[in-house]
Amino acid sequence: MCGRYTLKTPASRLIELFDVLTIPTLFPRYNIAPTTMVLCIRSMREPVSETETSSSGLTLSSVQREAVMMKWGLVPFWADDLSIGSRMINARSETAAEKPSFRNAMKSRRCLIIADGFYEWEKLTATKKQPWYIHMPNNEPFAMAGLWESWNPKKSKAADSVHDRTEDVLTCSILTTSANAEMAGVHDRMPVILNPEHYDVWLSGESTMDQRISLMKPLPDQTLLRYKVSTLVNKPGNDSPECIAAIDE
């Protein structure tokens, strides 16, 4: 699973790596927690005319991307309120295409959720867990496969105008898969981290479900680095560089 992560990379670098024109105003975050606003990249649904062939063999229109902020914890359009989102921060990639909460998003509302590291907790005893920080070499940012939804509360019986509706809330969930070798010693699940050459495949409305599902796999072994951090990260209110400081083995 993925319950906390970081994003401290400067906006200029994110614009370069993820091919967007602008990035919403950001500040370094060392302990991103569920139900907070997070950076996502989605298709603008206006493909350019050129086509390209990805390494997966898919020919598709190049995807124009936009960076938006979404609330972490997917809320299906049919939900009565936002509280369900706290239980939908992750979606199992093996079953997302069939689950009522995720299947519509899996078909047509996919995104990249941007991070430069994430945390996982190793169970030591029934009451004690050791947090680990997992990241790419050189702390390069990466994209986790995500799903998104647009939610708006139903109009009340007294409402008689579209102006009585509140603004749509964009929400998202991180897809997970089985753990690779680096993660297996800590947890049996990890986020689906996409190869950059597969971003357009994941975002495009022209890809097939089989092609998208083929991307739902763990990173190759020896891709990630990890080290132990203090339990400071256990508290969502702690959001400082100390959260990612290594502790003695």
Buried (B, 14 or more C-beta within 10 A) or exposed (E): BBBBBBBBBEBEEBBEBBBBEEBEEBEEBBBBBBBBBBBBBBBEEEBEEEEEEBEBEBEBBBBBBBBBBBBBBBBBEEBEEBEBBEEBBBBBBEEBBEBEBBBBBBEEBBBBBBBBBBBBBBEEEEEEBBBBBBBBEEEEBBBBBBBBBEBEEEEEEEEEEEEEEEEEBBBBBBBBBBBBEBBBEBBEBBBBBBBEEBBBBBBBBBBEEEBBBBBBEBBEEEBBBBEBBBEBBBEBEBBEEEBBBEEEE
